[in-house]
Amino acid sequence: MSEPQNLRFTDLHPSMGDSRAEILAGLAADRKSVNPKWFYDERGSELFDAITRLPEYYPTRTEKKILSDNAAAIGERCAENCILLEPGSGSCEKVRLLLDAVRPAAYVPVDISAGFLRAAAVDLAAEYPWLAIEAVCADFNRDWSFVESLPAGRRMVFYPGSTIGNLEPDSARQFLEQIRDVVGNGGGAIVGVDLHKSGDILHAAYNDGAGVTAEFNLNVLSRLNSLMDAAFDPGRFRHEAFYNEQARRVEMHLVSAEQQTVRVNGTYVDFDRDETLHTENSYKYTIDDFTDLAASAGLVLEQTWTDAEQLFSVHYLTTA
């Protein structure tokens, strides 16, 4: 079946290249870790979508309400006929809350999972026949060269979900610097940021009763098996998530249930019993802290929208 006329899909075939070396280095470290971007194969993306609908997981529904309630104001900030880019677009669910208000000249969803991105873009193109969609399969953590072929126009980056919180503070600053360079003079960004709050609320959000977050976390082992010709057995690990109050971040780990040796890419990785594989951080910010972070990257926070309970925030940033 041919793609909708208002959709152009570009697959840059993100190279594993240095990624295998990066994964092996993380597994060989004293404190083993893996980049959370590897969560998002097709199954991982489906599981994360399921997480966003869980009663314990407040960020998605709270951010969606903020976006919906303030769509007109956000649209005024973006200016009609902008080029709206969404790195890590996933199912393109949240952008639907803004499209009618923003009326971009083109929407550019970017994701590392080609199959999931194509399916989401096809659905969106059918739902919004007036919208030009330039879907790009790329690893935006490494390569933004695709922006050179985009239509001319004021560039805006939409980065919801507090995905910025998955980055270490220095990496978050570097990512915001990349956004500054991509949008250039006159451009801007809409960034969702989860706020610092009670540890009880955060613990429940990352340890849901249905076990979906645990399945999502464990799925990264299946992804590593595929990417690295590895032999991880998810049944020999368990999910663990907790709020590190001092660092102001939720940490997700996979805990080895026993002493074991796992074949990975022609070599072997040893795990002690109860040793962890650190799979994700999710930093929580105060509004002042995020303002300072944006400023360090050369961006000015011009407006913030929050919910009544101050659980979540959406920020409008411009180039300094």
C-alpha positions in Angstrom: 0.0 0.0 0.0 1.4 3.4 -1.0 2.0 6.1 1.6 -0.3 9.1 2.0 0.5 11.9 -0.4 1.2 14.3 2.6 3.8 12.0 4.0 7.4 11.6 3.1 9.3 8.9 5.0 13.1 9.0 5.1 15.1 6.1 6.7 18.7 7.1 7.4 19.3 3.6 8.7 21.0 4.6 11.9 24.2 2.8 12.0 25.1 0.5 14.9 28.7 1.4 14.2 30.1 2.8 17.4 26.9 1.8 19.2 28.1 -1.8 19.8 31.3 -0.5 21.3 29.2 1.9 23.5 27.0 -0.9 24.7 30.0 -3.2 25.4 31.7 -0.4 27.3 28.6 0.1 29.5 28.5 -3.6 30.2 32.2 -3.8 31.1 32.1 -0.8 33.5 32.3 -1.3 37.3 28.7 -0.1 37.4 27.1 -1.7 34.4 24.7 0.5 32.4 23.0 0.7 29.0 21.7 3.8 27.3 17.9 4.1 27.6 17.5 4.8 23.9 17.8 1.0 23.4 14.4 0.6 25.1 12.6 1.7 22.0 12.3 -1.1 19.5 8.8 -1.7 18.3 7.9 -3.8 21.4 9.5 -1.3 23.7 7.6 1.6 22.1 4.3 -0.4 22.5 5.0 -1.1 26.1 5.9 2.6 26.8 2.6 3.6 25.3 0.9 1.2 27.7 2.8 2.7 30.6 1.5 6.2 29.7 -2.1 4.9 30.3 -1.5 3.4 33.7 -3.3 5.1 36.7 0.0 5.4 38.6 1.9 7.1 35.8 0.9 10.8 36.2 3.3 12.5 33.8 1.6 11.7 30.5 -2.0 12.6 31.5 -0.8 15.7 33.4 1.3 17.0 30.5 -1.4 16.3 28.0 -3.8 18.4 30.0 -1.3 21.2 30.2 -0.8 21.1 26.4 -4.6 20.9 25.8 -5.5 23.7 28.2 -2.8 26.0 26.8 -2.7 25.0 23.1 -3.8 28.4 21.9 -1.1 30.2 23.9 1.5 27.7 22.7 0.3 28.2 19.1 0.8 31.9 19.4 4.3 31.4 20.6 5.2 29.0 17.7 3.8 31.2 15.0 1.8 29.7 12.1 3.7 28.0 9.2 6.7 27.0 11.4 8.7 23.8 10.8 7.8 21.7 13.9 10.4 19.0 14.8 9.8 16.3 17.4 12.9 14.1 18.2 11.8 10.8 19.8 8.3 11.2 18.5 7.0 7.7 19.3 3.3 7.5 18.6 3.0 11.2 17.8 0.2 11.3 20.4 0.9 14.6 22.2 1.6 16.7 19.1 -2.1 16.1 18.1 -3.0 18.4 21.0 -1.1 21.2 19.3 -1.4 20.8 15.6 -4.7 22.7 15.0 -3.4 25.6 17.2 0.1 25.7 15.7 -0.8 24.9 12.1 2.9 24.2 11.1 4.0 24.2 7.5 5.6 20.8 8.1 5.8 18.4 11.0 9.0 16.4 11.4 8.7 13.3 13.7 12.1 11.7 14.3 12.5 8.3 15.9 15.1 5.5 15.9 12.4 2.7 15.5 11.6 2.7 11.7 8.6 0.4 11.8 6.9 2.2 14.7 7.6 5.6 13.3 6.2 4.7 9.8 3.0 3.3 11.3 2.6 6.4 13.5 3.2 8.8 10.7 0.8 7.0 8.3 -1.9 7.2 11.0 -1.2 10.9 11.6 -1.2 11.7 7.8 -4.6 10.2 7.4 -6.0 12.1 10.4 -4.5 15.4 9.3 -4.7 15.5 5.5 -3.7 19.2 5.4 -0.4 18.5 7.3 2.9 17.9 5.4 4.7 15.2 7.4 8.5 14.7 6.9 9.1 11.5 9.0 12.8 10.7 9.6 14.2 7.5 11.0 17.5 8.6 12.7 19.4 8.5 15.9 19.1 12.2 16.9 21.5 11.6 19.7 24.2 11.3 17.0 23.1 12.9 13.8 21.0 16.0 13.0 22.1 16.3 9.4 18.6 15.6 8.2 17.6 19.2 9.1 19.5 20.4 6.1 16.9 18.9 3.7 13.9 20.3 5.5 11.7 23.0 4.1 12.6 26.6 4.9 10.8 28.3 7.8 11.0 29.1 11.4 12.1 26.0 13.3 10.5 24.9 16.5 11.4 21.7 18.5 8.8 19.9 20.4 10.3 17.7 23.1 7.6 16.5 25.5 7.5 13.7 28.1 10.3 15.0 30.3 12.6 13.0 28.1 15.2 15.7 28.9 15.2 14.1 32.4 16.7 10.9 31.0 19.9 12.7 30.3 22.7 13.4 32.8 22.7 17.2 33.5 25.8 17.8 31.4 24.3 15.8 28.5 21.0 17.6 29.0 22.8 20.9 28.6 24.6 19.6 25.4 21.3 18.5 24.0 19.7 21.9 24.6 22.7 23.4 22.9 22.0 21.2 19.9 18.4 22.4 19.9 19.7 26.0 20.0 21.8 25.3 17.0 19.1 23.5 15.1 16.4 26.2 15.5 18.8 29.1 15.0 18.0 32.8 15.5 14.3 33.3 15.9 13.5 29.7 16.6 12.3 28.1 19.8 11.4 24.9 21.7 8.6 23.5 23.7 10.0 21.2 26.4 8.2 19.1 28.9 9.9 18.7 32.3 8.8 16.6 35.3 9.0 18.5 38.6 10.6 17.5 41.8 8.0 16.1 44.2 7.1 13.5 46.8 9.1 10.2 46.5 5.9 8.2 47.1 4.3 9.6 44.0 7.4 8.8 42.0 7.9 5.3 43.4 4.3 4.4 42.4 4.8 5.8 38.9 7.8 3.6 38.2 6.6 0.5 40.0 3.0 0.0 38.7 0.9 -2.8 40.1 0.3 -4.4 36.6 4.0 -4.9 36.1 4.1 -3.1 32.7 7.1 -0.9 33.7 8.9 -4.1 34.7 8.2 -5.7 31.4 9.3 -2.5 29.6 12.6 -2.5 31.5 13.2 -6.2 30.9 12.5 -5.8 27.2 15.8 -4.0 26.8 17.5 -7.4 27.3 15.7 -8.8 24.3 16.7 -5.7 22.4 20.4 -6.3 23.4 20.0 -9.9 22.3 19.0 -8.7 18.8 21.5 -5.9 18.5 24.5 -7.6 20.0 24.0 -11.3 19.2 23.7 -11.7 23.0 22.1 -14.4 25.2 20.4 -12.5 28.0 17.7 -14.4 29.7 15.1 -11.9 31.0 13.8 -14.5 33.5 17.1 -14.3 35.4 16.7 -10.5 36.1 14.2 -8.5 38.0 13.0 -4.9 37.7 14.0 -2.3 40.3 13.1 1.4 40.4 13.6 4.0 43.2 13.8 7.7 43.8 17.4 8.9 44.6 16.4 12.0 46.6 19.9 13.4 46.8 20.4 13.3 43.0 16.8 14.1 42.4 16.3 11.3 39.9 14.4 8.1 39.6 16.8 5.2 38.8 15.7 2.1 37.0 17.9 -1.0 37.2 17.7 -4.7 36.2 19.0 -6.9 39.1 20.7 -10.2 38.4 18.8 -12.9 40.3 21.9 -15.1 40.4 25.6 -15.2 39.6 25.7 -15.7 35.8 27.8 -15.2 32.7 26.1 -13.8 29.5 27.5 -14.1 26.0 27.5 -10.7 24.3 28.9 -10.0 20.8 31.5 -12.8 20.9 32.7 -12.0 24.5 31.3 -12.7 27.9 29.9 -10.5 30.7 29.8 -11.7 34.3 27.1 -10.7 36.8 27.3 -11.3 40.5 24.1 -12.1 42.3 22.1 -8.9 43.0 24.4 -6.9 40.7 22.5 -4.3 38.7 22.4 -3.1 35.1 21.5 0.6 35.3 19.0 1.2 32.5 17.6 4.7 33.0 17.7 7.8 35.0 14.8 10.3 35.1 15.9 13.6 36.6 13.3 15.8 38.3 13.7 19.6 38.2 12.4 22.7 39.9 11.4 25.5 37.6 14.4 27.6 38.7 16.8 24.7 38.2 15.5 24.1 34.6 15.7 27.9 33.9 19.3 27.8 34.9 20.0 24.7 32.8 18.4 26.3 29.7 20.4 29.5 30.3 23.7 27.5 30.4 22.8 26.2 26.9 22.1 29.7 25.5 18.3 29.4 25.7 15.9 31.8 27.4 12.9 30.5 29.2 10.1 32.8 28.2 7.0 31.1 29.5 6.1 28.1 31.7 2.8 26.3 32.0 2.0 23.9 34.9 -0.8 21.9 36.4 -2.6 22.9 39.6 -0.7 20.4 41.7 2.7 21.4 40.3 3.5 17.9 39.2 4.7 18.7 35.7 5.7 21.7 33.6 5.9 22.7 29.9 8.4 25.4 28.9 8.7 27.7 25.9 12.4 28.5 25.2 13.9 30.8 22.6 17.5 31.4 21.5 19.3 34.0 23.6 
